[in-house]
């Protein structure tokens, strides 16, 4: 497995999941845009009066980054697992609810938003 280090992540409200993850892989800096997915979700009480935010571990999806820089990186499953662990150790779990503002549909009866 290559030497992989966490450098930074800049996601913030209203696009917490859409930041840029920066990793150092074998001494070379790589940026991954839109590669994180929150394990959290936002729910409401069905009447849209009370909203709850749940936070859980981040998921890492390097395939969501379509930059040419990372196309030939070919991360192994072990490396992806290591990166996920680094992300969860260094990026506070969150679900900012920013996607609710964009996708909220008052007629949605189940009250679940991811």
C-alpha positions in Angstrom: 0.0 0.0 0.0 1.2 3.5 -0.8 2.0 6.1 1.9 -1.2 8.2 2.3 -1.6 11.2 4.5 -4.6 13.5 5.1 -3.8 17.2 4.3 -7.1 19.1 4.3 -10.8 19.3 3.5 -12.7 22.5 2.8 -16.3 21.6 2.6 -18.7 23.8 4.5 -22.4 24.9 4.6 -24.4 24.8 2.4 -22.3 22.3 0.5 -20.5 20.4 3.3 -20.3 17.2 1.1 -19.0 19.1 -1.9 -15.6 20.3 -0.7 -12.1 19.4 -1.9 -10.3 16.6 -0.1 -6.5 17.0 -0.3 -4.3 13.9 0.3 -0.6 13.3 0.0 0.0 10.0 -1.7 3.6 8.8 -1.8 4.7 12.5 -1.3 2.6 13.8 -4.2 -0.5 16.0 -3.4 -3.8 14.9 -4.9 -7.1 16.8 -4.7 -10.5 15.1 -4.9 -13.5 17.2 -5.5 -17.0 16.0 -4.4 -15.6 12.7 -3.2 -17.2 12.7 0.3 -20.7 11.7 1.2 -22.1 12.4 4.6 -23.4 9.4 6.5 -25.9 11.8 8.1 -29.4 12.9 7.1 -32.0 15.5 7.9 -35.6 14.6 8.9 -38.7 16.4 9.9 -41.8 15.7 12.0 -44.1 15.3 9.0 -45.6 18.7 9.6 -42.3 20.6 8.8 -42.3 22.2 12.2 -39.4 20.3 13.8 -36.2 19.3 11.9 -33.5 17.0 13.1 -30.0 16.5 11.8 -28.2 13.2 12.3 -24.5 12.8 11.7 -22.5 9.7 11.0 -19.3 8.6 9.3 -18.1 9.9 6.0 -18.0 7.7 2.9 -15.2 8.2 0.3 -16.2 8.0 -3.4 -13.1 8.9 -5.5 -15.1 8.0 -8.6 -17.1 11.2 -8.1 -14.0 13.2 -9.0 -13.7 13.4 -12.8 -10.5 15.4 -12.9 -7.8 14.1 -15.2 -5.3 14.3 -12.3 -6.7 11.3 -10.6 -7.9 9.1 -13.5 -4.8 6.9 -13.4 -4.4 6.8 -9.6 -6.1 3.4 -9.3 -6.6 3.3 -5.6 -6.9 -0.3 -4.1 -9.7 -1.3 -1.8 -7.2 -1.2 1.1 -6.1 2.3 0.2 -9.8 3.5 0.0 -10.5 2.0 3.4 -7.4 3.7 4.8 -8.4 7.0 3.3 -11.9 6.7 4.7 -10.4 6.1 8.1 -8.2 9.2 7.7 -11.2 11.3 6.6 -13.3 10.2 9.6 -10.4 11.0 12.0 -9.8 14.4 10.6 -13.1 15.8 9.3 -15.9 16.4 11.8 -19.0 14.3 11.0 -21.7 16.5 9.7 -24.8 16.9 7.7 -25.3 20.6 7.2 -28.8 20.4 5.6 -27.8 22.5 2.7 -29.2 19.9 0.3 -32.6 20.2 2.0 -32.9 23.8 0.9 -32.3 22.7 -2.7 -34.4 19.5 -2.7 -37.1 20.1 0.0 -40.5 19.2 -1.3 -43.3 20.0 1.2 -45.5 17.3 -0.3 -42.9 14.6 0.6 -44.7 12.6 3.3 -41.8 10.5 4.7 -39.7 13.5 5.9 -36.4 12.0 5.1 -33.6 13.9 3.2 -30.1 12.6 2.5 
